[in-house]
Amino acid sequence: MSDEPVPIALARTIRLSTAAGYSCHDLTDDVRRHVAEAGLQEGIVTVFCTGSTGGVTTVEYEPGLVKDLAELFDRLAPEGPRYHHDDRWHDGNGHAHVRASLLGPSLTVPVAGGKLLLGTWQQIVFLDFDPPPREREIVVQILGR
């Protein structure tokens, strides 16, 4: 019998209901809970958005920065101008796809001593850019020992 920890490779899901338009959701506690339940001590956690109009990153999750991000994306890819995506699908969310592509669908966080190695003011967030409210699924892939 070995004292080596058993390798862990599993996926969990976080389900969210989002508001219409831009919304920002702190996933940190959910990800921490999944890491603890898996018993992960050393490894990595990947947080992945399964949709193409949302993204995942880290920020200091506080109201001012949440608003700053909304204003930044309004300047970078505003709602309203013509997007070729909308010409094809007529769904009015071309700006949401562009915003999500700038942010990216996933984030990997190292884990040591059973803890996410996040900075003091760093939280894991999901940003949804789609105009209608959505039911979202975020995959949490846990790998390590």
NORSUL-V524009 format. One record per residue. RES is the residue in one letter. PHI is phi in whole degrees, 0 to 359 (* if undefined). OMEGA is omega in whole degrees, -180 to 180 (none if undefined). Layout:
<<RES,PHI,OMEGA> <RES,PHI,OMEGA>>
This chain:
<<M,*,-177> <S,265,175> <D,271,179> <E,294,176> <P,297,179> <V,285,177> <P,299,180> <I,241,173> <A,212,-179> <L,208,179> <A,236,175> <R,233,-177> <T,233,170> <I,248,179> <R,252,-178> <L,229,167> <S,254,-176> <T,255,177> <A,278,176> <A,293,179> <G,76,-177> <Y,291,170> <S,213,-178> <C,233,-174> <H,233,176> <D,279,-179> <L,259,-169> <T,304,-178> <D,297,178> <D,296,180> <V,295,177> <R,302,180> <R,299,180> <H,296,178> <V,297,-180> <A,296,-180> <E,297,179> <A,283,-178> <G,77,-179> <L,293,177> <Q,254,-178> <E,223,178> <G,159,180> <I,221,174> <V,232,174> <T,253,178> <V,249,-170> <F,228,175> <C,272,-178> <T,278,179> <G,261,-179> <S,257,178> <T,236,176> <G,218,-180> <G,210,-177> <V,232,177> <T,203,171> <T,242,175> <V,208,165> <E,278,-175> <Y,281,176> <E,215,-171> <P,306,-179> <G,296,-179> <L,289,176> <V,301,178> <K,290,177> <D,302,179> <L,296,178> <A,302,-180> <E,293,177> <L,299,-179> <F,292,174> <D,297,179> <R,283,-176> <L,286,-178> <A,218,-175> <P,293,172> <E,282,177> <G,124,179> <P,297,179> <R,290,172> <Y,240,-179> <H,300,176> <H,303,-180> <D,294,177> <D,299,-178> <R,280,-171> <W,256,178> <H,56,-178> <D,253,173> <G,67,-179> <N,239,177> <G,304,178> <H,299,-180> <A,294,178> <H,294,179> <V,296,179> <R,301,-179> <A,297,-180> <S,292,176> <L,291,-178> <L,278,-178> <G,99,-173> <P,272,-173> <S,213,180> <L,212,175> <T,246,-179> <V,238,176> <P,287,178> <V,233,175> <A,218,-179> <G,60,180> <G,78,-176> <K,242,171> <L,295,-180> <L,272,178> <L,256,175> <G,291,-177> <T,306,-176> <W,253,-174> <Q,249,176> <Q,239,177> <I,271,-178> <V,230,171> <F,250,176> <L,248,178> <D,252,-177> <F,248,-173> <D,288,-179> <P,300,-180> <P,277,172> <P,299,-177> <R,223,166> <E,262,-175> <R,250,176> <E,235,177> <I,249,180> <V,267,176> <V,246,-180> <Q,264,-176> <I,247,-178> <L,226,176> <G,146,-180> <R,229,none>>
